[in-house]
Amino acid sequence: MFNRTRQDAADMLHMSTRSIDRYIKSWKLRSKKIGKIVYVHEQDVQNIMGWGASRQEVIMPNAEPKSTSLATGEEVGALNAIYQDLRQELKEKDTMIQELSHKLGRAEEIAKNSVSLIEFKKSQFLLEESKTYLNKEVNNLQKTKNTLQEELRYEKTSNKILIVFVVVLLVLSASIWFIKI
């Protein structure tokens, strides 16, 4: 019965959902997708929990069970020894896979954090660049202000000279007018 989500199965088996996906892909877990949610077969999860991570069997769809013949005691003993050796080897490899998966997760986290560091550096660079641009603009405005002040001073001086000249002409024309009378 497909009644466990990937996350539930991962929590029960103490592994990541990525590992659950790998088990599904390798047919160690049967799955069914309904909408966007992937459900895992309950019996497969129970089997993995009972056997441990090193004793899963591949469940191929439409696979027919194979017939077996009875074996002698010596053959059973030899097969048990081989089985135990393989089980130990699988356990070691599963441990190595879990360690590598953990290291990969940490490396991905570091990569995520470094991207934000790059974005921070980029924003700092843009901020410094805009600060430099603003300083140049302030300097240009200061130069323009000084130029305009100088022109204003020149115009004020010119206006004063013209006013004095007009007053002198008025006084001169008034004095000439009084002299004629």
HELIX and SHEET records of a PDB file:
HELIX    1   1 ARG A    6  LEU A   13  1                                   8    
HELIX    2   2 THR A   17  LYS A   25  1                                   9    
HELIX    3   3 GLU A   42  TRP A   51  1                                  10    
HELIX    4   4 GLY A   73  LYS A  180  1                                 108    
SHEET    1   A 3 PHE A   2  THR A   5  0                                        
SHEET    2   A 3 ILE A  37  HIS A  41 -1                                        
SHEET    3   A 3 SER A  31  ILE A  34 -1                                        
END                                                                             
